Each structure stands twice: as C-alpha cells, then as structure tokens.
Amino acid sequence: MLRVLIADDHAVVRRGIRQILMEGLAFPHIGEAPETLELIRMALEEEWDIIISDISMPGGGRTGSFESNQKAKTGSANPYCQHFSGRTLCCESA
C-alpha cells in the first residue's frame, strides 16, 4: 500500500490531489496536513512513501523544515514533490 502525505493550507487543493490519487492508485493510505506544524508532526510520527507539500504554507511549509527531522528519524529523507507557480518539481532527497 502506497502511503502519501498531502500538505497544503488550501482544502480544495488537498481534496483535488486526494481525488487524483484515489482514482489512480489501488487502496492508497492518504494523510492530510493543513499547516506546517501538522506536516512536521505527521512526517515524524508515521512512515510515508511520498510527501507532497505546498512550499508556501503559512508557518514555513518548505520541505526542508521537516526533511531534516525525517532524516534524523530514519537515516534518510523521503523523496518529495513540490508544486508552485504552475510547475511541479519532483526531487529525490540525498
């Protein structure tokens, strides 16, 4: 089962991404974080295959804010995708 965490302060964006994932994947486990502190908490408390994060969320939604914590927890940071200004960047953390 693919585990995906969606982090965005706009509910409509989270719903849209969730719908796309539900239609395209067989039985995914999807978590949602509406703000940065929840994103960090969820990233540290659970194991995720993919984290999709808004990089301009209030409170510093940048992936670096939780990436280092995830790396400290597991020894490696998860791959992540970022969407902004109509472009999506898919990055694999070193």
C-alpha positions in Angstrom: 0.0 0.0 0.0 1.4 3.4 -1.0 1.4 5.9 1.8 1.1 9.6 0.7 1.0 12.7 2.9 -0.5 15.8 1.3 0.3 19.1 2.9 -1.4 22.3 1.8 -3.3 25.1 3.6 -6.0 25.1 0.9 -8.6 22.3 1.5 -9.6 22.4 -2.2 -6.0 21.6 -3.2 -5.8 18.7 -0.7 -9.2 17.3 -2.0 -8.1 17.5 -5.6 -4.8 15.7 -5.0 -6.6 13.1 -2.9 -9.2 12.5 -5.6 -6.5 12.1 -8.3 -4.6 9.6 -6.1 -7.7 7.7 -5.2 -8.7 7.3 -8.8 -5.2 6.3 -9.9 -4.0 4.0 -7.1 -5.3 0.9 -5.6 -6.1 1.4 -1.9 -3.6 4.2 -1.1 -3.2 5.4 2.5 -3.5 9.2 2.3 -2.9 11.6 5.2 -3.5 15.4 5.1 -1.8 18.2 6.9 -3.4 21.7 6.6 -0.5 23.5 8.2 3.3 23.3 8.7 3.3 22.1 12.3 0.9 19.3 11.5 3.1 18.4 8.5 6.1 18.1 10.7 4.3 16.1 13.3 2.9 13.6 10.8 6.2 13.3 8.9 7.9 12.3 12.2 5.2 10.1 13.6 4.4 8.0 10.6 6.3 6.4 7.7 5.4 7.9 4.3 6.4 6.8 0.8 5.7 10.2 -0.7 5.1 13.6 0.8 3.5 16.3 -1.4 3.9 19.7 0.2 3.0 23.3 -0.6 6.3 25.2 -0.2 4.5 28.5 0.7 2.2 27.3 3.5 1.9 29.7 6.5 4.5 28.8 9.1 7.2 27.8 6.6 5.8 24.9 4.5 9.2 24.4 2.9 10.1 20.7 2.8 13.5 21.5 4.4 11.7 22.2 7.7 10.7 18.5 8.1 13.1 16.9 5.8 16.0 17.2 8.2 13.8 15.8 11.0 12.7 12.9 8.9 16.3 12.2 8.0 17.2 12.3 11.7 14.4 9.8 12.4 15.1 7.3 9.7 18.6 7.9 8.4 17.3 9.1 5.1 14.9 11.7 3.8 11.9 10.6 1.6 11.5 11.6 -2.0 9.2 14.6 -2.4 7.3 16.6 -5.0 6.6 20.3 -4.8 4.1 22.3 -6.8 4.3 26.0 -7.3 3.6 28.7 -9.9 2.1 26.1 -12.2 5.2 23.9 -12.1 5.8 20.6 -10.3 9.2 19.7 -9.2 9.9 16.1 -8.2 13.0 15.7 -6.2 14.8 12.7 -4.5 16.5 13.7 -1.4 20.1 12.8 -1.0 
